[in-house]
Amino acid sequence: KLYKVAVENGEYSCNEVEISVDEWLSLLQDKGAEHYIETLSYFLNEPNYTTSCKSLALKYGKTVSHFNGKITKFSEWVQAKLNRFKLQYVDGSDSYWCITMQKGWESKEGFQWQLRKELADALQLYFKEHKKNTEIQIKHNTKMAKEELYDKLVKSKP
């Protein structure tokens, strides 16, 4: 299905894009999303999930194009993965940012984008689950390290 990006009073949006929290979570758990999680987390950590690539670049010491590219590529990947819609500007050119972002507007800090609420919710669930898995992995690795250390100490005694 083809959706047009609406531009009203300088604000870009496409409310027709409907991706549920569960769908976003499933996408985030896909190996293909790994390259984008860090950048998405930066948006998640901003007030109202809103920031500009310029602000992120200054804050994290990367280029504006780094963040712009990550969101564009993630949005393209989501569109291809779901394969059920395409976004275009009124002039007919392809649009991707409004897949990941609820809306965007020009400001003196650069173009501001707000992460979709469903994606923000899914990211929070993803990180909660990821943290649990990381803790299990750390606990497992610590246990292994203790066993290896014990073996080393026991076997090295005369």
C-alpha positions as CSV (number, residue, x, y, z in Angstrom):
1,K,0.0,0.0,0.0
2,L,1.3,3.5,-0.9
3,Y,1.1,6.2,1.8
4,K,1.9,9.9,1.3
5,V,3.9,11.8,3.9
6,A,1.8,14.7,5.1
7,V,3.4,18.1,5.6
8,E,1.4,20.5,7.7
9,N,2.7,23.7,9.2
10,G,6.3,22.5,8.5
11,E,5.7,19.1,10.3
12,Y,6.3,15.9,8.4
13,S,4.3,12.8,9.4
14,C,2.6,9.7,8.2
15,N,0.0,8.4,10.7
16,E,-1.2,5.7,8.3
17,V,1.9,3.6,9.1
18,E,0.7,1.1,11.6
19,I,3.3,-1.2,13.2
20,S,2.4,-2.7,16.5
21,V,4.6,-2.9,19.6
22,D,4.8,-6.7,19.0
23,E,5.8,-6.3,15.4
24,W,8.5,-3.7,16.3
25,L,9.8,-6.1,19.0
26,S,10.0,-9.0,16.6
27,L,11.8,-6.7,14.1
28,L,14.3,-5.6,16.8
29,Q,15.0,-9.2,17.8
30,D,15.9,-10.0,14.1
31,K,19.7,-10.2,13.4
32,G,19.2,-7.6,10.7
33,A,18.3,-4.9,13.3
34,E,21.6,-5.3,15.3
35,H,23.4,-2.5,13.4
36,Y,20.7,0.0,14.3
37,I,19.9,-0.7,18.0
38,E,22.5,1.7,19.4
39,T,21.3,4.6,17.3
40,L,17.6,3.9,18.1
41,S,18.6,3.8,21.8
42,Y,19.9,7.4,21.5
43,F,16.5,8.6,20.4
44,L,14.8,6.5,23.1
45,N,16.9,8.2,25.8
46,E,16.0,11.8,24.7
47,P,13.0,13.7,26.2
48,N,9.8,12.7,24.4
49,Y,12.0,10.4,22.2
50,T,12.8,13.6,20.2
51,T,16.2,14.9,19.0
52,S,18.1,15.9,15.9
53,C,21.0,14.1,14.2
54,K,23.0,17.3,14.8
55,S,22.4,17.0,18.6
56,L,23.3,13.3,18.6
57,A,26.4,14.0,16.6
58,L,27.6,16.6,19.1
59,K,26.6,14.5,22.1
60,Y,28.2,11.2,20.9
61,G,31.1,12.4,18.7
62,K,29.9,11.0,15.4
63,T,28.8,12.8,12.2
64,V,25.3,13.9,11.4
65,S,25.4,11.7,8.3
66,H,26.2,8.7,10.6
67,F,22.9,9.0,12.4
68,N,21.0,10.1,9.3
69,G,22.3,7.0,7.5
70,K,21.5,4.6,10.4
71,I,17.8,5.8,10.6
72,T,17.4,5.8,6.8
73,K,18.8,2.3,6.5
74,F,16.8,0.9,9.4
75,S,13.6,2.4,7.9
76,E,14.4,0.9,4.5
77,W,15.1,-2.5,6.2
78,V,11.8,-2.3,8.1
79,Q,9.9,-1.5,4.9
80,A,11.5,-4.4,3.1
81,K,11.0,-6.8,6.0
82,L,7.3,-6.0,6.4
83,N,6.7,-5.6,2.7
84,R,3.2,-4.1,3.1
85,F,3.6,-0.4,2.5
86,K,5.7,2.3,0.8
87,L,6.0,5.9,1.8
88,Q,6.4,8.8,-0.6
89,Y,6.6,12.6,-0.4
90,V,4.0,14.6,-2.3
91,D,6.5,15.0,-5.1
92,G,6.6,11.2,-5.5
93,S,10.1,10.7,-4.1
94,D,10.6,7.8,-1.6
95,S,10.4,8.6,2.1
96,Y,11.8,6.4,4.9
97,W,12.2,8.4,8.1
98,C,8.4,8.5,8.8
99,I,8.5,4.7,9.1
100,T,10.7,4.9,12.2
101,M,9.6,8.4,13.3
102,Q,6.2,9.7,14.3
103,K,6.9,13.2,13.0
104,G,9.7,15.7,12.2
105,W,10.1,19.4,12.0
106,E,12.7,22.1,11.5
107,S,14.1,23.8,14.5
108,K,17.2,26.0,15.4
109,E,18.9,22.8,16.7
110,G,18.4,21.1,13.4
111,F,15.6,18.9,12.0
112,Q,13.9,17.3,15.1
113,W,12.5,13.8,14.8
114,Q,10.3,12.0,17.3
115,L,10.5,8.2,17.6
116,R,7.2,6.4,17.1
117,K,5.6,5.5,20.5
118,E,5.1,1.8,19.5
119,L,8.8,1.6,18.6
120,A,9.9,3.3,21.8
121,D,7.7,0.8,23.8
122,A,9.2,-2.1,21.9
123,L,12.8,-0.8,22.4
124,Q,12.1,-0.7,26.2
125,L,10.9,-4.3,26.1
126,Y,13.8,-5.3,24.0
127,F,16.3,-3.7,26.4
128,K,14.6,-5.3,29.4
129,E,14.8,-8.7,27.8
130,H,18.3,-8.1,26.5
131,K,19.5,-7.0,30.0
132,K,18.1,-10.2,31.4
133,N,19.9,-12.3,28.8
134,T,23.1,-10.3,29.3
135,E,22.8,-10.9,33.1
136,I,22.3,-14.7,32.5
137,Q,25.3,-14.6,30.1
138,I,27.5,-12.7,32.6
139,K,26.5,-15.1,35.4
140,H,27.3,-18.1,33.2
141,N,30.6,-16.6,32.2
142,T,31.5,-15.8,35.8
143,K,30.6,-19.4,36.8
144,M,32.8,-20.7,34.0
145,A,35.7,-18.4,35.0
146,K,35.5,-19.6,38.7
147,E,35.5,-23.2,37.6
148,E,38.5,-22.6,35.3
149,L,40.3,-20.7,38.1
150,Y,39.5,-23.6,40.5
151,D,40.8,-26.2,38.0
152,K,44.0,-24.1,37.5
153,L,44.6,-23.8,41.2
154,V,43.9,-27.4,42.0
155,K,45.9,-28.8,39.0
156,S,48.9,-26.5,39.7
157,K,49.4,-27.7,43.3
158,P,52.2,-30.2,43.7
